[in-house]
Structures are given as C-alpha cells and as structure tokens.
C-alpha cells in the first residue's frame, strides 16, 4: 500500500546492540498519520514509545539501528544521511527539529502538520 500522507511508518523496529545481546525496543510498528489528524501514543513506562519516535526522527543512540520504512510527506527517511535528516527536521515545523524549544515540540494537543506553526 502506498500512501502520501504526512507520516507513514511501516514495520519500524528500533534495535540496540548491548554487550550481552541485541535488544529490540518495539516489534514492527506501522501507522499512518494524515494532515490534520490527531494521534496519541500511550502505554506503560518502558515499552519503547520514545525509542520508536526517536528512530522515526533519526535520533537513536549510537548503538541503535532501525528497520522498516518511514516516509514524511512522501519522502523516504530511512537511509538518508545525517545531514539530509537534519535538513528535513529543520525545514518542517513539528518534525522534532528544535527539541530544545518548547514551542516547537510535538504537542499532544496539536493536529498533524500544525505543530510549530506560528500564526
């Protein structure tokens, strides 16, 4: 299935190498978020929600790798260089590009495609 929504995640699996063994943060998560859609990801502490979305943004720790597909506005993010990922995060409001600025963070009250826009 091909989609051209705001964010399309397919079979995403962030994994981490440890001295003992590899650890999978989550197993094959798929989701599609369209412009204007409100989405909430909830769950107990520790099941991998943060690691999933850090992997979507290309911000995993050095020992982290991820499988699957991530398309943002139709552009495949998996496999982009760190420079290209930075450009995507920096040019799309709400894509996590300015994690230090609270006005630019993903908000649980904002709809997809509107986070970070100033009006």
N, C-alpha and C positions, 0 to 999 in steps of 0.2 A: 504494500500500500504506500503510495507516495502522497505526502501532504505538503502544503506550502504555508502552514500556519506560523505563528510567532515562534514557538519552540516545539520541536518534535524529538523525543527521546525514545530510542529503540534498543531493548536488550542491554541496557547500561549496567556494567558490573565493575565498580571500583575495587581494586585488589591492592594488598600491601605485602611486601616481602619483609619477613622477620627472620631473625637468626634461627628460629625453630622450624618455621614453615610459612607458606603463603596464607594470607587471611583475606577472605572475600567480605567486603563491607555489606553489600547487598547483592541479591541474585536477580539478574536480568530484568530490571525495571523498565517499563515502557509507558509513555504518557505523551499526550499532545495537548498543547495549550494554544488557543487561538487569541487573536487580538480581542481585547475587551473582556476576556473570560477571567473569572475569579477562581483561584485554585488554592487549596490548603493541603499541606502535607503534615500529618500529625502522627504521633506514636510515642511509645515509651522511650526513655533515655537509653541511648546506646545501639539502636538497630541500624544506624547508617544513614539517616536522613541528611545530615550535614555533609558527610563524605560523598553522597550521591550528587548533591548540587555543587560541591567544590569540584567534583570531576567534570560536571557539565561546563563549569567556568574555566576548566583547565588549570585549577589551582590546587591539585593534590600535593601532598608532601613528596619529597624526593624518592622515597621508597614506594610510592603509589603509581599504579598503572590502571588504565580502564579499558574495557572492551565495550563494544556496542556502537551505536550511532547517535550523534547529536547534531541536529540541524536548527540553526537560528535564522529565521526568515529565509529559509531555503538553502542557506549556506552550510555545508558540512564542516563542523568544527573539529571533529576527531582527526588528528594528523596534522593540523595546522602548526606552524612554528610558534614559539612563544611570542615573537614579535607580531605575527598575524593575529594571534588570540588577544594580545593586548590591544591591538587596533580595534577589534570587534567590541571588546569590553569598553573601550574609551569612546567609541562613536555611537553606542546605543544606550540611551538612558535606561536605567533599571536593570542592566545586564550584569551588575556586580562590579562595574569598573571602578567605582570610588568607594570601596568598602569602609574607608575611614570617615566618610561624610554621611552623617545620619540622614540627611535629606535625600541622599541618592541610594540608600539601601533598599533592598526589596522589602516591601511593606505588606503585612497581612491584610491591610485594608485597601490596597490599590489593585486595580484590574490590570491584566496583562497588557503591556505596551504603553501604560500610562505612568509607571513608576519613574520618578526623577524628572518628569516634565514640569517645567515652571510655566505658569500661565498668568 
